[in-house]
């Protein structure tokens, strides 16, 4: 009995993304899957039989071989090798925290600098057992990431509403944004639109070398804004290379890139987060690992709540929450202190409460 070759290709791409492999390798499998998904089953079978799959745009020798093996009822060798070497065991505390997570509050799609459509991100989240996915594409000032203008964000909101009607029962995409924290601490989107969103993540992307006093003022102003719910990757650091799956400038160079932490008064900022009920993000991206563990512990001592997010730019990266859970568990963060262990309705109610202060 044959397997589903398109599903096998997508699974390979997912595992490559999760393993932080190069973007071109991931794209080879996703492009082939997209091409073959549009073919009638009879044509796909005939091309596999006659060896003409590679005549199709986006299908190469390796992906064609996987399709042939899949149609023959065999798990493709490429997939089998990836599955045999994937992942590492989590310790008990990290496993418990990962199990308690019900969604991801920081994700990107191809509407900004992500590599996949919202639909693909959502279906990958369903497969991981999530109940929701907060879509947080970038805001307009971040032009290098194709940040969403107000008009594009409005169109995205309409698209998400239609998409939710078609997604599996019990799962939904929540509306959101990763809004830039500007130099004066204001947020890079209109108040009217921010008020419509389910969850707002605010992050500093520019002026990362601001002096300590200026950066502290900037972050305190943002945290006090009733529209901000989660303070994203607060130090802005980069500890390793950019991972796979990122569109645009990230595609040009899968090369080492590091960046020091921004300098700010962490105790003051975390105290403000606790006072205003805002969450500190534990960013799970391997190249960020932000905040560092010493700051997670200080935020915990300050009484903060957290959001363990992936900042995923591709479907396979949605499984990176395990990295954030490991770091959170090592710092003593328990499930009751993590906002995305809550249901979608509870999360939205928590975010809405910030607008009432």
LUMNUNU-196565 format. One record per residue: x, y, z of N, C-alpha, C in turn; residue in three letters. Coordinates in steps of 0.2 Angstrom, whole numbers, plus 5000, padded with zeros to 4 digits. Atoms other than C-alpha are relative to their C-alpha. Layout:
N
XYZXYZXYZALA;...
//
This chain:
357
500449945000500050005000500450065000UNK;499649945001500750174995499950055006UNK;500049954995501150315007499850074996UNK;500249945003500650495004500750044999UNK;499349975001502250564996500050085001UNK;500049924998501750754998500150005008UNK;499949994993501550725017500749985002UNK;499350024999503250635017500550064999UNK;499649945001504050785009500050055005UNK;500149954995503350905021500249985006UNK;499750034994503850795035500750015000UNK;499249995001505650795029500250085001UNK;499949934999505550985028499950025007UNK;500149984993504851005045500649985004UNK;499450024996506250895052500650044999UNK;499449965002507550995043500050065003UNK;500149944996506851155050500249995007UNK;499950014993506851085067500749995002UNK;499350024999508651025065500450064998UNK;499649945001509151205060500549994994UNK;499650015006509751145043499950064995UNK;499949955005510151265028499350014997UNK;500649995003508651355020499949974994UNK;500050035006509051295003499849935000UNK;500250075000508851115008499349995002UNK;500750004998507151145017499650024994UNK;500449975005506551245002499949954994UNK;500050065005506951094990499449965001UNK;500550054999505750984999499350035000UNK;500749975000504351115002499850024993UNK;500249985007504451174984499749944996UNK;500250065003504350994978499349985002UNK;500750014998502850964989499550044998UNK;500549955003501951114983499849984993UNK;500150025007502251064965499649934999UNK;500350065001501650884967499350005003UNK;500750004997500150924978499550024995UNK;500449975005499451014963499849954994UNK;500150055005499550854952499549955001UNK;500550054999498150734949500449935002UNK;499750064997498550564958500349964994UNK;499850045006498650474941500650024997UNK;499449975004499950594933500649995005UNK;499450014995501050584949500249935000UNK;499950075000500950394949500449984993UNK;499750025007501350384930500750034999UNK;499349975001502850514931500549965005UNK;499650044995503550414946500249934996UNK;499850065003503450254935500450014994UNK;499649985006504250334919500650045002UNK;499449974998505550424929500050084997UNK;500049935003504950604923499850055005UNK;500149954995504650684940500450065000UNK;499649955000506150784938499950054994UNK;500249955005505450874923499650055003UNK;500549954996504250964935500550055003UNK;499649944996504851134942500049985007UNK;499950014993505551114959500149935003UNK;499950074998505750924959500749984997UNK;499350025002507550864959500149925001UNK;499950074999508350694960499949975007UNK;500150034993508350674979499250005002UNK;500850004998506450734981499749954995UNK;500450055004505950624966500149935003UNK;499850064997506850474974499549995006UNK;500450014994505850504990499349994998UNK;500650015003504250514980499949924998UNK;500150075003504550344971500049955006UNK;500050044994504950264988499450005004UNK;500649994996503450334996499449974996UNK;500650035004502250274982500149935000UNK;499950074999503050104984499849975007UNK;500250034993502450095002500550005005UNK;499450004996504150125009500150075003UNK;499849934997504650265021500650024997UNK;499449985004505850365011500750005004UNK;499450014996507650335016500250065003UNK;499849944998507950515018499650025007UNK;500449984995506550535030500249955006UNK;499850054995507050375040500650025003UNK;499449974997508750445043499950065004UNK;500149944996508150605049499649985006UNK;500350024994506950525061500449965005UNK;499650044995508250415068500550045004UNK;499549964996509350555073499750065003UNK;500349944998508050685078500050005008UNK;500149994993507950765095500449985006UNK;499750024994508550745112499549995006UNK;500550014995507650685128500050075005UNK;500049954995507050825140499949975007UNK;500150034993507150805158499350015002UNK;500750004998505550785168499750075001UNK;500349934999505350965173499850044993UNK;500149975007505551025155499449974996UNK;500550045003504450885149499350025002UNK;500649984997503050935161499850074997UNK;500249935003503151115155499850004993UNK;500250005007503151075137499349974999UNK;500650035000501650965140499450045002UNK;500549954997500751105149499850054995UNK;500149955005500951225134499449984996UNK;500650015004499351245124500050044994UNK;500049965006499951365111500750045000UNK;499449965002501351485104499850074999UNK;500249935000501251665106500450054996UNK;499649965004502551725094500249964994UNK;499850035006502651665076499950044994UNK;500049965006502851725058499849964994UNK;500250045006502151685041500350044994UNK;499849975006502551735023499750074999UNK;500349935001501551895025500650055002UNK;499449964999503151965033500649964998UNK;499450035002504851875034500049935002UNK;500050085000504251695037500049974994UNK;499950035006504451565025499449964997UNK;500650045002502751485024499450035001UNK;500649975000500951525022499749995007UNK;500350014993499851545038499749945001UNK;500350065000498951395033500549945002UNK;499550054998500551285034500250005007UNK;499850004993501051355050499449985005UNK;500550024995499351325058499949925000UNK;500150075000499251145052500649965003UNK;499550024996500951115059499950005007UNK;500249994993500351185075499549945003UNK;500550054998498951065075500349935001UNK;499750065000500050915072500450005007UNK;499750004994501050965087499650005007UNK;500550004995499550965098499850075003UNK;500249934998499351155100499250014999UNK;500749985001497651225103499950074996UNK;500049945003498051395096500750024998UNK;499349985002499451485087499950084999UNK;500149935000499651675089500450024994UNK;499649975006500151755072500350075002UNK;499749944998501351895075500550034995UNK;499649975005502051965059500250075002UNK;499749944998503152115060499650064998UNK;500449945001502552295060500450044995UNK;499849975007502852425046500750035000UNK;499349975000504552505052500549954998UNK;499550055002505452345050499949984993UNK;500150015007505552355031500449944998UNK;499650065003506852225029499749935001UNK;500450064999505652095036499350014997UNK;500749995004504152165025499550015006UNK;500549984995503252235040499450024998UNK;500749995003501352245038499850085002UNK;500349944999500652415035499349995003UNK;500750014997498952455043499649974995UNK;500550045005498052405027500249934999UNK;499850075001499052245025499849965007UNK;500350034994498652205043499349995001UNK;500750015000496852235041499849944995UNK;500150065005496852115026500249935003UNK;499850064996497751985037499549985005UNK;500550024995496451995050499449974997UNK;500650035004495051965037500249934998UNK;499750075003496151815030500049955006UNK;500050044994496351745048499349985002UNK;500750014998494451755051499749944995UNK;500250055005494151655035500349935001UNK;499650064999495551535039499749965006UNK;500250034994494851495056499449964999UNK;500650045001493251435049500149934996UNK;499850065003494151305039500549955004UNK;499550044996495351235052499749955004UNK;500350054996495051085063499750035006UNK;500349984994493851105077500449995006UNK;499650004994494651145093500750044999UNK;499449965001496051245085499950074997UNK;500149945003496151425080500750045000UNK;499449955001497451555074499750075004UNK;500149944997497451705086500350064996UNK;499749955003497751875079500550045005UNK;499549964996499351975084500550034996UNK;499549975004500852065079500750005005UNK;499349984997502752085084500150074998UNK;500049925002502652275085500750025003UNK;499349964999504352375085499950045006UNK;500049954995504652465101500550064997UNK;499649945003505252635094500450035005UNK;499549974996506552745100499850045006UNK;500449964994505352845112499649955004UNK;500450054996504552685118499349994997UNK;500650015002503052705108500049934995UNK;500150065003502352555098499850014992UNK;500049995007502452545079499449974996UNK;500650025004500652525074499450045003UNK;500649954998498952625076499749975007UNK;500350024994498152615093499349964998UNK;500750035002496452565084500249934998UNK;499850065002497352415076500249955006UNK;499850034994498252365092499549975004UNK;500650014996496652365101499649944997UNK;500450065003495852235089500449945001UNK;499650075000497252105091499949965006UNK;500150044994497151965103500650005004UNK;499350004996499051965108500550054997UNK;499549955002500352105106500749985003UNK;499350014998502252055107500350074998UNK;499649945002503352215108500749985001UNK;499350025000505152195104500450064997UNK;499649955002506652315101500449974994UNK;499650035005507452285084500550054997UNK;499649955002508352445081500350045006UNK;499749964995509552555091500249965006UNK;499850044994510152405101500650015004UNK;499549974996511652495106499950065004UNK;500249944996510752635115500349995007UNK;499750004993511552685131499549975005UNK;500450034995510852605147499450045002UNK;500649964997509752745153499550014994UNK;500549995005508952775136499749944998UNK;500350065001508652595133499549985005UNK;500550014995507852575150499450045000UNK;500649965001506752725147499549974995UNK;500350025006506252655130499649945002UNK;500450064999505752485137499550015006UNK;500549984995504852555153499450034997UNK;500649975003503752665142499649954996UNK;500350055003503352515131499649955004UNK;500350044996502952405145499450035004UNK;500649964997501752535153499450014995UNK;500549995005500852545136499449945001UNK;500550054999499152455139499949954994UNK;500050055005499252375122500549944999UNK;499550055000500852275125499849955005UNK;500150064996500652105132500649965002UNK;499450044999502252015130500750044998UNK;499449965002504052095130500449944997UNK;499650055004504951995116500750015001UNK;499350005000506751945116500450065003UNK;499849944997507252075128500750035000UNK;499349975000509152085127500250014992UNK;499850005007509152065108500649974997UNK;499450035002510651955108500049954995UNK;499950055005511251835095500649965002UNK;499450044997512351685101500349964995UNK;499750055005512551585085499750024993UNK;500249985007512051585066499350004999UNK;500750005001510451625059499749934997UNK;500350075001509351465057499750004993UNK;500350015007508551395041499250035001UNK;500749995001506851445035499850075000UNK;500249934999506951635036500150034993UNK;500049975007506551735020500450065000UNK;499649935001507451885013500750005002UNK;499350004999509151935019500349945004UNK;499850064997509251785030500249944995UNK;499850055004509351675015500750014997UNK;499449995003510851755008500749975004UNK;499450024996512051695022499849965006UNK;500150054994511851545033500750005003UNK;499349994997513451615042500050025007UNK;500049984993513951645060499850085001UNK;500249934998513151805067499950005007UNK;500249994993513251855085499950075001UNK;500149934998512752015094499950005008UNK;500050004993512952065112499350025002UNK;500649984997511552095124500050085000UNK;500249934998510752275125500150015007UNK;499949984993511152365141499450045002UNK;500649974996509652405152500049985007UNK;500150024993509152405170499549955000UNK;500450065000508452235170499550005006UNK;500550004994507752245188499450054999UNK;500649955001506752405184499549984994UNK;500550025005506052335168499649945002UNK;500450064997505552165176499550025005UNK;500449984995504852255190499350044997UNK;500649975004503752355178499649954997UNK;500450065003503252195169499549975005UNK;500450034994502652125186499550055002UNK;500549954998501752285190499450014996UNK;500549995005500852295174499749944998UNK;500250065002500552115172500249974993UNK;499850025007501552095156500549945001UNK;499650065000502451935152500750014997UNK;499450005003504251915148500149944996UNK;499950065005504651805133500649965002UNK;499450055001505751655134500149984993UNK;500050015007506251655116500449934999UNK;499750075000506651475111500549994994UNK;499650005006507651515095500749985002UNK;499350024998509351425096500550064999UNK;499549955001510251575090499950065004UNK;500149944996509451695102500149985008UNK;500050034993509151595119500050075004UNK;500049934997508551765125499350005004UNK;499449984996508451805140500549955002UNK;499650054997509951725146499849985007UNK;500350034994509651615161500150045006UNK;500049964994510251735174499550065000UNK;500649955000508951865168499349965001UNK;500750034999507551735168499949995007UNK;500150004993507951705186499950065004UNK;500149944997507951885190499350024999UNK;500749995002506251905181499549965004UNK;500450054996505551755191500050035007UNK;500049974994506151835207499650075001UNK;500449935000505352005202499249985000UNK;500750015000503651915201499749994993UNK;500250005007503551905182499649944998UNK;500250055004502551795171500349994994UNK;499650025006503251715155499649984995UNK;500250035006502851665138500549964997UNK;499550045003503851515131499850004992UNK;500150005007503851555112500549984996UNK;499550025004504751495097500250064995UNK;499849955005504751655086500149964993UNK;499950045006504551525072499950044994UNK;500149985007504751575054499949954995UNK;500150065004504451405047499749945004UNK;500450054996503351255052500449965005UNK;499650044996504751145059500250045006UNK;499749964995505351285070499550005006UNK;500550004995503651275080500249955005UNK;499850054995504451125089500650025004UNK;499449974996505851235096499850025007UNK;500249984994504751265111500449965006UNK;499750054995505651115120500750045002UNK;499449974998507251225120499950055005UNK;500249954995506351365129499849975006UNK;500350034994505551245141500649975004UNK;499550034997507251165145500450065004UNK;499749944997507951345149499650025006UNK;500449974995506451395159500049955006UNK;500050054995506451235169500650005004UNK;499449994996508251255174500050065004UNK;500049944996507851425181499450005005UNK;500550004995506351365191499350024998UNK;500649985002504951425180499549945000UNK;500550055000503351325183499550024995UNK;500549995005501851305172499550055002UNK;500549954998500751415182500350074999UNK;499749935002501951565178500150014993UNK;499950005008501851535159499350014997UNK;500749985003500351625150499849954995UNK;500250045005500351505136499949935002UNK;500350074997499851355147499350015001UNK;500749995000498151445147499649984994UNK;500450015006496751415135500050064996UNK;500149945004496451525121499650065003UNK;500449954997495051615129500350035006UNK;499649974994496051635145500550054998UNK;499449965002497551705136499750074997UNK;500349945002496451825127499750055005UNK;500349964994495551885143500650035004UNK;499549974997497251905151500350064996UNK;499849945004497852015136499550065000UNK;500549945000496252115136500050045007UNK;500049964993496452155155500550055000UNK;499549945000497952265151499750064997UNK;500349945003496852375141499550045005UNK;500549974995495752405156500450045006UNK;499649964995497252475167500150074999UNK;
//
